[in-house]
Amino acid sequence: MAIAAIIYISISVLLVISAGIFFVKAIQSLIQKNPTSKRHQQDQELFLRPTSNDALNISNRREEIVAMLERQFASSPSSDS
């Protein structure tokens, strides 16, 4: 019985430590100023560009946004493929 209690406590301590490390790494990744994914950076640039009344520019932005949404939908776990 004592051995089971020691194993239980040691596993609990390891889980708490690993959760703490995971939490710290998650906070550090949120604090980073440079996005790690190039696609993520490109997707953000779509919405940061200055607005323009040029019809060709608006059409290109729509195509880029549609392509971005299709990529996100295709990579989502709920898509039926």
For each residue, the residues with C-beta under 8 A, 3 or more apart:
1: 4 5
2: 5 6
3: 6 7
4: 1 7 8
5: 1 2 8 9
6: 2 3 9 10
7: 3 4 10 11
8: 4 5 11 12
9: 5 6 12 13
10: 6 7 13 14
11: 7 8 14 15
12: 8 9 15 16
13: 9 10 16 17
14: 10 11 17 18
15: 11 12 18 19
16: 12 13 19 20
17: 13 14 20 21
18: 14 15 21 22
19: 15 16 22 23
20: 16 17 23 24
21: 17 18 24 25
22: 18 19 25 26
23: 19 20 26 27
24: 20 21 27 28
25: 21 22 28 29
26: 22 23 29 30
27: 23 24 30 31
28: 24 25 31 32
29: 25 26 32 36
30: 26 27
31: 27 28
32: 28 29 35 36
33:
34:
35: 32 40 41 44
36: 29 32 40
37: 40 41
38: 41 42
39: 42 43 71
40: 35 36 37 43 44
41: 35 37 38 44 45
42: 38 39 45 46
43: 39 40 46 47 68
44: 35 40 41 47 48
45: 41 42 48 49
46: 42 43 49 61 64 65 68
47: 43 44
48: 44 45
49: 45 46 61
50:
51:
52: 57 58
53: 58
54: 57 58
55: 58 59
56: 59 60
57: 52 54 60 61
58: 52 53 54 55 61 62
59: 55 56 62 63
60: 56 57 63 64
61: 46 49 57 58 64 65
62: 58 59 65 66
63: 59 60 66 67
64: 46 60 61 67 68
65: 46 61 62 68 69
66: 62 63 69 70
67: 63 64 70 71
68: 43 46 64 65 71 72
69: 65 66 72 73
70: 66 67 73 74
71: 39 67 68 74 75
72: 68 69 75 76
73: 69 70 76 79
74: 70 71 79 81
75: 71 72 79
76: 72 73 79
77:
78:
79: 73 74 75 76
80:
81: 74
